[in-house]
């Protein structure tokens, strides 16, 4: 299968690859997927005053999964928590030109965003 | 060094230039139909075919009359299974095969189950991918008409105990078919010594042309009969109608002749190269697992899993090297390799597998480059892998509650 130029670019030059400390203030962590399914994404956001000031990812998965999560971190930075919740997998599919067999990668990225936001919210609420 | 580097010789092989040279006259000046009995064009073509038949038969220790030409090993497998079931259905309705066979055998068996009510036993394999002769013996019933076990596996390279299975088949009076597509021309295959009654193989895996294969059909002790699956002019002793593809057959013959002469030297060279590739990788990287048998395997095959790295992303990172992966993402099904799963390899490691297939034209520097590139890419992808990070933190990945999707 040929990959789109954008997928190749994200794969070769992943944006925001890395980790924050989970327990750090304002950090929300989402881990989705399963090793036996062939993809696991960890997506983290750092929130200050309701705005995502930084985001990081680590992904075990195919090139499209890596590209989807890399793109997600790019999009998350600068968005408010509410805006971040509106990112849809179809936006990722469109931006990366993902073929039908790779749509699940974008779904996983949306799930990872939602999971990170939920984790952030939970931590904020428990304070 | 020329790029991309081809290390996928289980999928297909480049044609040997000597094979092409032998074929060329049969496209133009020697274009006759081998079945034309009344003129020189036909005789010339027939002579080319009969020479090839002898070359092919010699490689597998058969008689030239026992070679039936087909379009390839898939057709040979179909013809063997369907042809035997149709011919011997009054004797019984049970066949035995193994769970790691090629799709051409497994799907043919499935078709026979659903369309002809045949009962099929799919034998399990051990952790190295080997079929146990004892399991074969235990699966035999008084209704068993065929045993079909592959010579060597196309993914993991494990070589089955064919001679022992052949002996059991002979003892019980059951026909034994062997899909030897990956074995013929790579390691010695002897249908007499191994007790094989029917055998599928093809030219393009042994530096010959695509589109031509053969089914060996034993002529005596016992005389095997199969029902033709293609109706027409009654070519190939009535077992496979269709005008013979003379240039392809000539190429197939030449390819077999070259294998007979060079197989031993090729195998010796490639196994050293393969072992060096394996050693270089395992020396540089932790948690690399060999899939398949440590010793009973094809000399040019290496199949390994790199924990915490997904196979397709690894291939993407090594795009100047042609390799294959058992990862689901390289198939349309999203299921990882059924062969690796049959060995008991966990799904996560099946997703992480890479198959190297060296060949006659593989160079030392190509293998060294591949090792270096694989090591670099695995290192990079592990840095990117949340699983590697968790494992480094001392988290047992097996105890994590994953949300399967």
Interface residues (C-beta under 8 A of the other chain):
Chain A: X3 X8 X11 X14 X17 X19 X31 X32 X33 X34 X35 X36 X37 X38 X39 X40 X41 X42 X58 X59 X60 X61 X62 X63 X65 X66 X101 X104 X107 X108 X111
Chain B: X308 X309 X310 X312 X313 X316 X317 X327 X328 X329 X332 X334 X336 X346 X347 X348 X351 X383 X384 X385 X386 X387 X388 X389 X397 X402 X403 X404 X405
